[in-house]
Amino acid sequence: MTNANTNAHLHSDLFKPMQLGAVQLQNRIVMAPLTRSRAKAGDVPTELAAEYYAQRAGAGLIIAEATQISPQGKGYAWTPGIYNESHVAGWKKITDAVHAKGGRIFLQLWHVGRISHPDLQPGNALPVAPSAIKPEGNAFTESGFKPFVEPRALDASELPAIVEQYKVAAQLSLRAGFDGVEIHAANGYLLDQFLRDKTNQRTDNYGGSIENRARLLLEVVEAVTSVIPGERVGIRLSPISPANDIADSDPKALFSYVVEQLNRYKLVYLHVVEGATGGPREVEGGFDLQILRDLFKGIYIANNGYDLEMAVKARDRNLADLVAFGRPWIANPDLVERFKAGAPLAEINQATLYGGGAEGYTDYPTLQQS
């Protein structure tokens, strides 16, 4: 932001408290989920993660990193889980640390589907998907990057168990002290794979029409909201993102239908990746995502490539209720304070993004420290 309007942002309600369903947020700035691949054996989050998240508790809301709902749901080395008691205990230290600093934190529930590799699967099994279609790209395994394989198409009889895993993960999340959960239905992972016709070529009740392709997602939402009130449940969608080799022939019709159906469950927020995940906001064949904001009857979280100036404008024009930032949080644990001060942002060390320990994780200084 230029010097002439350095302080203009201070009048924005971006920095003012707001109510998000059952929880009061200290501001409208969200920390988006960020995979950092630092869990230990058994997919258990570490005590270092408690320090990392507590450092960032100045966010209005932290959405913790994508967390697999089952061993089958894992697609990257060293990502955390939420499917057993050791996970509950590990996450409890994290939620306690964030709450002690006055923060609010949701957990993102994740099944990667085909975006995995036998090295990451129980018994070196094939990853699963709606249809046996191999994605382009590479999986991040403990021994480095390996090309994706052709996945195994899920039998319809297997789907109720996956729905149940989301439900159990939601229950465990509350026991671990989270303020709520976010259902990850974006970025080319399992629920997104069922939604899109590039990856879903089924001929049963879960394929073909938009209604059929949305069936699994809506069953998951129904299961999760049966154990957690909708005012503590959000959902993430990426309607026009090509992330993880995904696409749809009519995203506007598909996602308009999905969002209209989601209103039945009174979810607290819709978190939308606007454009290509981590890439351009304008996408060929895209549509105006404000259509989805207008259709949704809850809070709208905008995400993708925002800086402070864009976030202030989005609030001034009422294009979003909350604005999520991802990568800026990595090197700026005090991101909200830096924004308020109009201070420059620290740069990420790319070499320490994934895996490893404290370096490039908990050792980024605040503005005061630097």
C-alpha positions in Angstrom: 0.0 0.0 0.0 1.3 3.5 -0.9 2.3 6.0 1.8 -0.6 8.3 0.8 -3.1 5.7 2.1 -0.8 3.9 4.6 -3.3 4.3 7.4 -6.5 4.1 5.3 -6.7 0.3 6.1 -7.0 1.0 9.8 -10.5 2.2 9.3 -11.5 -1.2 7.7 -13.6 -3.6 9.7 -11.1 -6.2 8.7 -9.5 -5.6 12.1 -12.7 -5.6 14.1 -14.2 -8.6 15.9 -17.1 -10.5 14.4 -19.3 -13.5 15.3 -18.7 -16.7 13.3 -21.6 -19.0 14.4 -20.8 -20.2 17.9 -17.4 -18.4 18.2 -16.3 -14.8 18.5 -13.4 -13.9 16.3 -11.0 -11.0 17.1 -10.8 -9.9 13.5 -11.8 -11.0 10.0 -8.3 -12.3 8.9 -8.1 -16.0 8.5 -5.1 -18.3 8.5 -5.8 -20.7 5.7 -4.8 -24.4 6.0 -1.2 -25.0 5.1 0.4 -28.4 4.8 3.8 -28.4 6.4 4.6 -32.1 6.6 5.9 -32.2 10.1 3.9 -34.9 11.9 5.7 -37.7 13.5 5.3 -41.5 13.3 1.7 -42.6 13.3 0.5 -39.3 11.8 0.6 -37.6 15.2 1.0 -33.8 15.3 4.0 -32.6 17.3 4.5 -30.3 20.2 6.4 -28.1 17.8 3.1 -27.6 16.0 1.6 -26.3 19.2 4.2 -23.6 19.2 3.7 -22.9 15.5 0.0 -22.4 15.8 0.1 -20.5 19.1 2.5 -18.0 17.4 -0.2 -17.4 14.8 -3.2 -17.1 17.3 -3.6 -13.4 16.3 -5.6 -14.6 13.3 -9.3 -14.2 13.7 -9.6 -17.8 12.8 -6.9 -20.5 12.2 -8.0 -23.3 9.9 -5.4 -26.0 10.8 -3.6 -27.9 8.1 -5.4 -30.6 6.1 -5.7 -33.7 8.3 -6.5 -37.2 7.0 -9.6 -38.9 8.4 -8.1 -42.4 7.8 -4.8 -44.0 6.9 -6.3 -44.4 3.3 -6.9 -40.7 3.2 -3.2 -39.8 3.3 -1.5 -38.4 0.3 1.7 -36.7 1.5 4.6 -37.7 3.7 4.4 -36.6 7.4 0.9 -35.2 7.4 -1.2 -35.5 10.6 -4.3 -37.6 11.2 -7.5 -37.4 13.2 -8.7 -41.0 13.5 -7.4 -42.3 16.8 -6.7 -41.4 20.4 -3.1 -40.5 19.9 -4.2 -37.9 17.4 -6.7 -36.5 19.8 -4.0 -36.1 22.5 -1.6 -34.5 20.0 -4.1 -32.0 18.7 -5.3 -31.2 22.2 -1.9 -29.7 23.0 -2.3 -27.5 19.9 -5.8 -26.3 20.6 -5.0 -25.6 24.2 -2.0 -23.5 23.1 -4.0 -21.5 20.6 -6.9 -20.9 23.1 -4.4 -19.8 25.8 -3.4 -17.0 23.4 -7.1 -16.0 22.7 -7.2 -17.7 19.3 -9.9 -19.7 17.5 -9.1 -22.9 15.5 -11.0 -25.2 13.2 -9.6 -28.5 11.8 -9.8 -29.3 8.1 -11.0 -32.9 7.4 -9.3 -34.5 4.5 -9.3 -37.6 2.2 -7.0 -37.2 -0.7 -8.5 -40.0 -2.9 -6.2 -40.6 -5.9 -3.7 -37.9 -5.0 -1.5 -40.4 -3.1 0.9 -43.3 -3.8 1.1 -47.0 -2.7 4.1 -45.9 -0.5 1.7 -43.8 1.6 -1.1 -46.3 1.7 -1.7 -49.2 4.3 -0.2 -52.4 2.9 1.1 -50.5 -0.2 -2.5 -50.6 -1.6 -3.5 -48.5 -4.6 -5.0 -45.1 -3.8 -8.8 -44.9 -4.3 -10.9 -42.6 -6.5 -14.4 -42.3 -8.0 -13.0 -43.8 -11.3 -9.7 -45.5 -12.2 -8.2 -42.4 -13.9 -4.5 -41.6 -13.3 -3.7 -38.0 -12.4 -0.8 -36.1 -13.9 2.0 -35.2 -11.4 4.0 -36.6 -8.5 3.3 -37.7 -5.0 5.4 -36.5 -2.1 6.6 -39.7 -0.3 9.1 -40.2 2.5 11.7 -41.2 -0.1 11.0 -38.2 -2.4 8.7 -37.5 -5.3 7.2 -40.4 -7.2 4.8 -40.4 -10.2 1.1 -40.8 -9.4 -0.3 -44.3 -10.2 -3.7 -45.3 -11.6 -6.0 -45.5 -8.6 -8.6 -48.1 -7.9 -12.2 -47.1 -8.4 -14.2 -47.3 -5.2 -17.1 -49.7 -5.1 -20.4 -48.0 -4.0 -20.5 -50.4 -1.0 -17.3 -48.8 0.3 -18.7 -45.3 0.4 -20.7 -45.5 3.7 -17.5 -46.4 5.6 -15.8 -43.3 4.2 -18.8 -41.1 5.2 -18.6 -42.7 8.7 -14.8 -41.8 8.9 -15.7 -38.1 8.3 -18.3 -38.3 11.1 -15.9 -40.0 13.5 -13.1 -37.5 12.6 -15.5 -34.6 13.4 -16.3 -36.1 16.8 -12.6 -36.6 17.6 -11.9 -33.0 16.5 -14.3 -31.6 19.1 -12.8 -33.9 21.7 -9.4 -32.5 20.7 -10.6 -29.0 21.6 -11.2 -27.6 18.1 -13.8 -24.8 17.8 -15.2 -26.5 14.7 -14.2 -28.3 11.5 -13.9 -27.5 7.8 -14.8 -30.2 5.3 -12.1 -30.2 2.6 -14.0 -30.5 -0.7 -11.5 -28.6 -2.8 -8.2 -28.8 -4.7 -8.7 -32.1 -6.5 -9.0 -34.4 -3.5 -11.6 -37.1 -3.0 -14.8 -35.1 -2.5 -13.8 -32.8 -5.4 -12.9 -35.8 -7.5 -16.5 -37.1 -7.1 -17.9 -33.7 -8.0 -16.1 -33.1 -11.3 -16.8 -35.0 -14.5 -13.2 -35.2 -15.5 -12.5 -37.5 -12.6 -15.9 -39.0 -12.0 -17.0 -41.2 -14.9 -19.1 -43.6 -12.8 -22.4 -45.0 -14.1 -24.0 -45.7 -10.7 -25.9 -43.3 -8.2 -22.6 -41.5 -7.6 -21.8 -40.5 -11.2 -23.4 -39.0 -14.3 -25.7 -36.1 -13.3 -24.7 -33.2 -11.2 -27.1 -34.5 -8.5 -25.3 -37.9 -8.5 -21.8 -36.5 -8.5 -22.7 -34.2 -5.5 -24.2 -37.1 -3.5 -21.1 -38.2 -1.6 -20.2 -34.7 -0.6 -23.8 -34.1 0.7 -23.8 -37.4 2.6 -20.5 -36.3 4.3 -22.0 -32.9 5.2 -25.1 -34.6 6.6 -23.0 -37.1 8.6 -20.7 -34.3 10.1 -23.6 -32.0 10.9 -25.3 -34.9 12.7 -22.6 -34.8 15.4 -21.5 -31.2 15.3 -24.0 -28.3 14.8 -23.8 -26.5 11.5 -22.7 -23.3 13.3 -19.4 -25.1 13.9 -18.9 -26.6 10.4 -17.5 -24.9 7.3 -16.7 -26.2 3.9 -13.9 -25.4 1.3 -14.6 -25.5 -2.4 -12.3 -24.6 -5.4 -14.9 -24.3 -8.2 -12.5 -23.3 -11.0 -9.1 -24.5 -9.8 -7.3 -27.1 -11.9 -5.3 -28.2 -8.9 -4.3 -31.9 -8.9 -5.4 -32.4 -12.5 -9.1 -31.7 -12.1 -11.7 -30.0 -14.2 -15.4 -29.9 -14.9 -17.3 -29.2 -18.2 -19.8 -26.9 -16.4 -18.5 -25.6 -13.1 -21.0 -22.8 -12.8 -24.0 -25.3 -12.9 -22.2 -27.8 -10.7 -21.2 -25.5 -7.9 -24.4 -23.4 -8.0 -26.3 -26.7 -7.3 -23.8 -27.7 -4.6 -24.0 -24.4 -2.7 -27.8 -24.3 -2.9 -27.9 -27.9 -1.4 -25.4 -27.0 1.3 -27.8 -24.3 2.6 -30.0 -27.2 4.0 -27.3 -27.9 6.6 -26.9 -24.3 7.9 -23.1 -24.4 7.6 -21.4 -21.5 9.3 -19.1 -20.7 6.3 -18.2 -21.3 2.7 -14.5 -21.0 2.1 -13.8 -20.5 -1.6 -10.4 -20.7 -3.5 -11.0 -17.9 -6.0 -9.2 -19.0 -9.2 -6.4 -21.6 -9.5 -5.1 -22.7 -6.1 -1.9 -20.8 -5.4 -2.0 -19.4 -8.9 -3.9 -16.8 -11.1 -7.3 -15.6 -10.0 -8.6 -15.6 -13.5 -9.0 -19.1 -15.0 -10.0 -20.0 -18.6 -13.6 -21.3 -18.5 -14.2 -19.8 -15.1 -17.2 -17.9 -13.8 -18.0 -15.1 -11.4 -17.7 -16.7 -8.0 -19.8 -14.0 -6.4 -22.7 -16.0 -7.7 -21.8 -18.6 -5.0 -21.5 -15.9 -2.3 -25.0 -14.7 -3.3 -26.4 -18.2 -3.2 -24.9 -19.2 0.2 -26.8 -18.3 3.3 -23.8 -18.2 5.7 -20.4 -16.5 6.0 -18.2 -16.3 2.9 -14.5 -16.6 3.2 -12.5 -15.4 0.2 -9.1 -17.0 -0.5 -6.3 -16.9 -3.1 -3.6 -14.3 -3.7 -5.0 -11.6 -1.4 -2.8 -8.8 -0.1 -3.9 -6.3 2.4 -5.1 -3.8 -0.2 -7.3 -6.4 -1.9 -8.7 -7.6 1.4 -9.7 -4.1 2.5 -11.4 -3.5 -0.9 -13.2 -6.9 -0.6 -14.6 -5.8 2.7 -15.4 -2.2 1.5 -17.4 -3.6 -1.4 -18.8 -6.5 0.7 -17.4 -9.1 -1.6 -16.4 -11.3 1.4 -17.1 -11.5 5.1 -13.6 -12.9 6.0 -10.4 -13.0 4.0 -8.0 -16.0 4.2 -4.3 -15.7 3.7 -2.1 -18.7 3.3 1.6 -18.4 2.5 2.0 -14.9 4.2 1.4 -16.6 7.5 4.4 -18.9 7.1 7.1 -16.3 7.5 4.9 -13.7 9.4 3.5 -15.3 12.6 2.3 -11.8 13.6 0.6 -11.1 10.2 -2.3 -9.1 11.6 0.0 -6.8 13.5 2.2 -6.3 10.5 -0.9 -5.4 8.4 -2.0 -3.0 11.1 1.4 -1.3 11.1 1.6 -1.2 7.3 4.9 -3.0 7.8 6.7 -5.1 5.1 6.2 -8.8 5.1 9.0 -11.3 5.6 9.9 -13.7 2.8 9.4 -17.5 3.0 12.4 -19.8 2.9 11.2 -22.2 0.2 13.7 -24.9 1.2 12.0 -25.4 4.6 8.4 -25.4 3.6 7.8 -29.2 3.9 9.3 -31.6 6.4 12.1 -31.0 8.9 11.9 -29.3 12.3 11.8 -25.8 13.8 13.8 -24.2 11.0 11.5 -22.3 8.7 8.6 -23.3 10.9 8.7 -21.8 14.4 11.8 -19.6 14.0 10.4 -16.8 11.9 10.7 -13.6 14.0 7.8 -11.2 14.7 8.2 -7.5 13.7 9.1 -6.7 17.3 11.7 -9.4 17.5 13.3 -8.4 14.2 
